[in-house]
Amino acid sequence: MKDFFTVEGHNIKAKYNFFKQMEMLERILWNTPREQFAYMAQQMLEHMLVKFFSNLLDEYGIGDVAMAGGLMSNVKANMKIRQLDKLKKWFVFPHMGDGGMAMGAAMYINYVLNGVTNYKFENAYLGNGYSEEEILSALRKSKGLKYEVEKDKSKHAAELIDKDNYVFWFQGRMEYGPRALGNRSILAKAGSEYVKDKLNLYVKQREWFQPFAPSMLLSEAKRLLEDVKGYDKFMTMAYQVKPEAREVMKSVVHVDYTARPQMVSNENPSYKALLEHVKKLEGYGVILNTSFNIHGMPIVMSPEDAIETMLKTNTRYMFLGNYFVENEKAKE
């Protein structure tokens, strides 16, 4: 595959036309295990992008880079780019795919009309939010669920996670972009294969080799990961997991011992508090975090979506705003 493309300066050129490429790829795929085929494609992508970015850094002499576009959702390729010595600072836009163009268009119009050229991007919680009254109304319409006001949801959720449960976590405004960042998330223990398998069986139905991702306290990042120089709050970059941390993170580590972390600080106080409680219970402030949705479905947006997903997946525990919700008929 490596000869499919060449990099010349800031141009990437294809050696074959689209139809020829497809024909050759199909031939390779028929004679290659799918995991090996995917590995080959990934290696080619990383090789091309590293050379491309290296050329750009040389040509323009700029060490600070912002990246966007659907290709930049490939966290392993991003990691290889980040490791270039010439790259000083990096930023991957949280909605790096086609959906990010809407914000780009709005920012451009704001520049044309008002001359605004930069923004602080403190968090990605820009989606729909719901009042306590709206949440309570949805709960009252549901059947078979027990619910009550929760005085300390972060502590309670951490205790359930510590006991090898997974929990649905629906808080505040929905995340902007493809990543669940602690407001529309399913949470579990980072070091439990048992709860990972349970989560896969009832909800996510992922392939065995597809890992989940971790959320961790920013203060824990250098303890758990190699080569941490920035603050990756948007889950856009892979990092090598330190050997001593692989056991406590075994449900969120790739086969090559990398992980795609969300580093959490003051941008999400209740989520940070949950991780702090987990650290008190387990010694490490890290958990499994995956998007709140059934396999093949969009991430839940509304309280009604969350309740429907809870019932469909026979999930027992959910924290819906300030309410603790329990499905007593759920499977153990």
C-alpha positions as CSV (number, residue, x, y, z in Angstrom):
1,M,0.0,0.0,0.0
2,K,2.9,2.4,0.7
3,D,3.4,3.1,-3.0
4,F,-0.2,4.2,-3.5
5,F,0.6,7.8,-2.6
6,T,3.6,10.1,-2.7
7,V,4.2,13.3,-0.7
8,E,5.9,16.2,-2.6
9,G,6.1,19.4,-0.5
10,H,2.6,20.1,0.6
11,N,1.0,18.0,-2.1
12,I,-0.1,14.4,-1.7
13,K,-0.4,12.6,-5.1
14,A,-2.1,9.3,-5.9
15,K,-0.2,6.9,-8.1
16,Y,-3.4,5.2,-9.4
17,N,-6.8,6.5,-10.2
18,F,-9.7,5.7,-7.9
19,F,-11.0,2.7,-9.7
20,K,-7.5,1.1,-10.0
21,Q,-7.0,1.7,-6.3
22,M,-10.3,0.0,-5.4
23,E,-9.4,-3.0,-7.6
24,M,-6.0,-3.4,-6.0
25,L,-7.4,-2.9,-2.5
26,E,-10.1,-5.6,-3.1
27,R,-7.4,-8.0,-4.3
28,I,-5.3,-7.4,-1.1
29,L,-8.4,-7.6,1.1
30,W,-9.4,-11.0,-0.2
31,N,-6.0,-12.4,0.7
32,T,-5.4,-10.6,4.0
33,P,-7.1,-10.9,7.4
34,R,-9.1,-7.7,8.1
35,E,-7.1,-6.7,11.2
36,Q,-3.9,-6.9,9.1
37,F,-5.5,-5.0,6.2
38,A,-6.6,-2.3,8.7
39,Y,-3.1,-2.2,10.2
40,M,-1.5,-1.8,6.7
41,A,-3.9,1.1,5.9
42,Q,-3.1,2.8,9.2
43,Q,0.6,2.5,8.7
44,M,0.3,4.0,5.2
45,L,-1.8,6.9,6.6
46,E,0.7,7.6,9.4
47,H,3.6,7.5,7.0
48,M,2.0,10.0,4.6
49,L,0.7,12.4,7.2
50,V,4.0,12.6,9.1
51,K,5.9,13.4,5.9
52,F,3.2,15.9,4.9
53,F,3.2,17.7,8.2
54,S,7.0,17.6,8.4
55,N,7.3,19.3,5.0
56,L,4.7,22.0,6.0
57,L,6.6,22.8,9.2
58,D,9.9,23.1,7.2
59,E,8.3,25.2,4.5
60,Y,6.5,27.7,6.7
61,G,8.6,27.5,9.8
62,I,5.6,27.4,12.1
63,G,5.7,25.2,15.2
64,D,2.1,25.8,16.3
65,V,-0.5,23.9,14.4
66,A,-4.4,23.6,14.5
67,M,-5.8,20.6,12.7
68,A,-9.3,19.9,11.5
69,G,-11.1,17.7,8.9
70,G,-12.4,14.1,9.3
71,L,-8.9,12.6,8.9
72,M,-7.9,14.3,12.1
73,S,-10.3,12.0,14.1
74,N,-7.6,9.3,13.6
75,V,-6.0,9.6,17.0
76,K,-3.0,7.3,16.2
77,A,-2.0,9.4,13.2
78,N,-2.4,12.5,15.4
79,M,-0.1,11.0,17.9
80,K,2.6,10.5,15.3
81,I,2.2,14.1,14.2
82,R,2.4,15.4,17.7
83,Q,5.7,13.5,18.2
84,L,7.5,15.5,15.5
85,D,10.3,17.5,17.1
86,K,9.5,20.6,15.0
87,L,5.9,20.7,16.3
88,K,5.7,22.9,19.4
89,K,2.0,23.3,20.1
90,W,-1.0,21.4,18.5
91,F,-4.8,21.7,18.6
92,V,-7.3,19.4,17.0
93,F,-10.7,21.0,16.6
94,P,-13.3,19.0,18.8
95,H,-15.7,18.6,15.9
96,M,-13.0,17.7,13.3
97,G,-15.5,16.2,10.8
98,D,-18.0,17.6,8.4
99,G,-20.2,18.8,11.3
100,G,-17.5,21.3,12.3
101,M,-18.1,23.3,9.1
102,A,-21.2,24.8,10.5
103,M,-19.2,26.5,13.3
104,G,-16.5,27.4,10.8
105,A,-19.1,29.2,8.7
106,A,-20.5,31.0,11.7
107,M,-17.1,32.1,12.8
108,Y,-16.3,33.4,9.3
109,I,-19.5,35.4,9.2
110,N,-18.7,36.8,12.6
111,Y,-15.3,37.9,11.3
112,V,-16.8,39.5,8.2
113,L,-19.5,41.4,10.1
114,N,-17.7,42.1,13.4
115,G,-14.0,41.5,12.8
116,V,-13.7,38.8,15.5
117,T,-10.7,36.6,14.8
118,N,-10.3,34.4,17.8
119,Y,-12.3,32.6,20.5
120,K,-11.6,30.9,23.8
121,F,-12.7,27.2,23.5
122,E,-12.9,26.2,27.2
123,N,-15.2,23.2,26.6
124,A,-17.4,21.4,24.1
125,Y,-20.6,21.5,26.1
126,L,-22.5,23.6,23.5
127,G,-25.4,21.3,22.7
128,N,-28.9,21.1,24.1
129,G,-29.5,21.3,27.8
130,Y,-32.6,20.4,29.8
131,S,-34.2,21.9,32.9
132,E,-35.0,19.9,36.1
133,E,-38.7,20.3,35.2
134,E,-38.2,18.8,31.8
135,I,-36.2,15.9,33.2
136,L,-38.8,15.3,35.9
137,S,-41.6,15.4,33.3
138,A,-39.9,12.7,31.3
139,L,-39.4,10.5,34.3
140,R,-43.1,10.8,35.3
141,K,-44.1,9.6,31.9
142,S,-41.8,6.5,32.1
143,K,-42.9,3.1,33.4
144,G,-41.0,0.7,35.5
145,L,-38.4,3.1,36.8
146,K,-37.7,4.2,40.3
147,Y,-36.2,7.7,40.8
148,E,-35.3,10.1,43.5
149,V,-33.3,13.3,44.0
150,E,-29.6,12.5,44.4
151,K,-27.7,14.6,46.9
152,D,-24.2,13.6,45.8
153,K,-24.4,12.1,42.3
154,S,-20.7,12.1,41.7
155,K,-19.9,10.1,44.9
156,H,-22.8,7.7,44.3
157,A,-21.8,7.0,40.7
158,A,-18.2,6.4,41.8
159,E,-19.3,3.9,44.4
160,L,-21.4,2.0,41.8
161,I,-18.5,2.0,39.3
162,D,-16.2,0.7,42.0
163,K,-18.5,-2.3,42.5
164,D,-18.2,-3.3,38.8
165,N,-21.4,-1.7,37.6
166,Y,-21.7,0.5,34.5
167,V,-23.8,3.6,34.8
168,F,-25.6,5.9,32.4
169,W,-24.5,9.5,33.0
170,F,-26.7,12.3,31.5
171,Q,-25.7,15.8,32.7
172,G,-25.9,19.4,31.5
173,R,-25.6,20.4,27.9
174,M,-24.8,17.9,25.2
175,E,-21.3,17.7,23.8
176,Y,-20.5,19.4,20.5
177,G,-18.7,16.9,18.2
178,P,-18.3,13.1,18.0
179,R,-16.9,12.5,21.5
180,A,-18.8,11.9,24.7
181,L,-17.0,14.0,27.3
182,G,-18.8,13.4,30.5
183,N,-22.3,14.8,29.8
184,R,-23.7,12.1,27.6
185,S,-21.6,9.1,28.7
186,I,-21.7,5.5,29.8
187,L,-19.1,5.1,32.6
188,A,-17.4,2.0,34.1
189,K,-14.3,0.9,35.9
190,A,-11.2,1.3,33.7
191,G,-9.5,-1.9,35.0
192,S,-12.4,-4.4,34.8
193,E,-12.7,-6.8,31.9
194,Y,-15.9,-8.2,33.4
195,V,-17.8,-4.9,33.3
196,K,-16.3,-4.1,29.8
197,D,-17.7,-7.4,28.5
198,K,-21.1,-6.8,30.3
199,L,-21.3,-3.3,28.7
200,N,-20.5,-4.8,25.3
201,L,-23.1,-7.6,25.7
202,Y,-26.0,-5.4,26.7
203,V,-25.3,-2.0,25.0
204,K,-22.4,-1.4,22.7
205,Q,-21.9,-4.7,20.9
206,R,-18.5,-3.8,19.6
207,E,-15.9,-6.1,18.1
208,W,-13.5,-7.6,20.7
209,F,-10.5,-5.6,19.4
210,Q,-12.3,-2.3,19.6
211,P,-11.3,-0.6,22.9
212,F,-13.1,1.9,24.9
213,A,-11.6,5.2,25.9
214,P,-10.6,6.6,29.3
215,S,-11.5,9.8,31.1
216,M,-8.9,10.8,33.7
217,L,-8.1,13.7,36.0
218,L,-5.7,16.0,34.3
219,S,-3.5,15.7,37.4
220,E,-3.3,11.9,36.7
221,A,-2.3,12.2,33.1
222,K,1.5,12.2,33.5
223,R,1.2,9.4,36.1
224,L,-0.6,7.1,33.6
225,L,0.6,8.2,30.1
226,E,3.9,8.8,28.3
227,D,4.9,12.0,26.7
228,V,2.1,14.3,28.1
229,K,2.9,17.9,27.3
230,G,-0.5,19.4,26.7
231,Y,-4.0,19.3,28.0
232,D,-6.2,17.0,25.8
233,K,-9.7,17.7,27.0
234,F,-11.4,16.8,23.8
235,M,-10.2,13.1,23.3
236,T,-8.5,13.9,20.0
237,M,-5.1,12.3,20.5
238,A,-3.6,8.8,21.4
239,Y,-0.9,8.4,24.1
240,Q,1.2,5.5,25.1
241,V,0.1,4.0,28.4
242,K,2.9,3.5,31.0
243,P,3.7,-0.1,31.7
244,E,2.7,0.2,35.4
245,A,-0.7,1.7,34.5
246,R,-1.7,-1.0,31.9
247,E,-3.4,-3.3,34.5
248,V,-5.5,-0.5,36.0
249,M,-6.5,0.7,32.5
250,K,-6.9,-2.7,30.8
251,S,-10.4,-2.1,29.6
252,V,-9.5,1.2,27.8
253,V,-6.1,0.3,26.3
254,H,-5.5,-0.7,22.6
255,V,-3.6,-3.8,21.7
256,D,-0.5,-1.6,21.2
257,Y,-0.8,-0.1,24.7
258,T,-2.1,3.2,23.5
259,A,-5.2,5.0,24.7
260,R,-7.4,7.9,23.6
261,P,-7.9,9.9,26.9
262,Q,-10.0,12.8,27.9
263,M,-8.2,14.8,30.5
264,V,-10.6,16.4,32.9
265,S,-10.2,19.5,35.0
266,N,-12.4,22.4,36.1
267,E,-14.4,22.6,32.8
268,N,-16.8,19.9,34.2
269,P,-17.0,20.1,38.0
270,S,-19.4,17.2,38.7
271,Y,-17.5,14.9,36.3
272,K,-14.2,15.9,37.9
273,A,-15.7,15.2,41.4
274,L,-16.7,11.7,40.2
275,L,-13.1,11.0,39.1
276,E,-11.8,12.3,42.4
277,H,-14.1,9.9,44.3
278,V,-12.9,7.0,42.0
279,K,-9.4,7.9,42.9
280,K,-10.2,7.8,46.6
281,L,-11.8,4.3,46.1
282,E,-9.3,2.8,43.7
283,G,-6.1,4.8,43.9
284,Y,-6.3,6.1,40.3
285,G,-8.5,8.9,38.9
286,V,-9.4,7.1,35.7
287,I,-12.6,5.5,34.3
288,L,-14.0,4.0,31.1
289,N,-16.0,6.5,29.2
290,T,-18.0,5.7,26.1
291,S,-20.8,7.5,24.3
292,F,-24.4,7.1,25.7
293,N,-26.0,5.3,22.8
294,I,-26.9,1.8,21.6
295,H,-24.6,0.4,18.9
296,G,-25.4,2.1,15.5
297,M,-27.6,4.8,17.0
298,P,-26.8,8.5,17.7
299,I,-25.7,9.7,21.1
300,V,-28.8,10.4,23.2
301,M,-29.8,14.1,23.3
302,S,-32.9,14.4,25.5
303,P,-34.1,12.9,28.8
304,E,-36.6,10.9,26.8
305,D,-33.8,9.4,24.7
306,A,-31.9,8.5,27.8
307,I,-34.9,6.7,29.4
308,E,-35.7,4.8,26.2
309,T,-32.1,3.6,25.9
310,M,-32.1,2.6,29.6
311,L,-35.2,0.4,29.1
312,K,-34.1,-1.0,25.7
313,T,-30.7,-2.1,27.1
314,N,-32.1,-3.3,30.5
315,T,-29.6,-1.1,32.3
316,R,-30.0,-0.8,36.0
317,Y,-28.5,2.6,37.0
318,M,-28.7,6.1,35.5
319,F,-27.9,9.6,36.8
320,L,-30.2,11.9,34.9
321,G,-29.5,15.4,35.9
322,N,-30.0,15.6,39.7
323,Y,-32.0,12.3,39.8
324,F,-30.8,8.8,40.5
325,V,-32.8,6.4,38.3
326,E,-33.0,2.7,38.9
327,N,-34.5,0.0,36.7
328,E,-35.3,-2.7,39.2
329,K,-36.2,-5.3,36.6
330,A,-32.7,-5.0,34.9
331,K,-30.5,-8.0,34.6
332,E,-27.7,-8.4,37.2
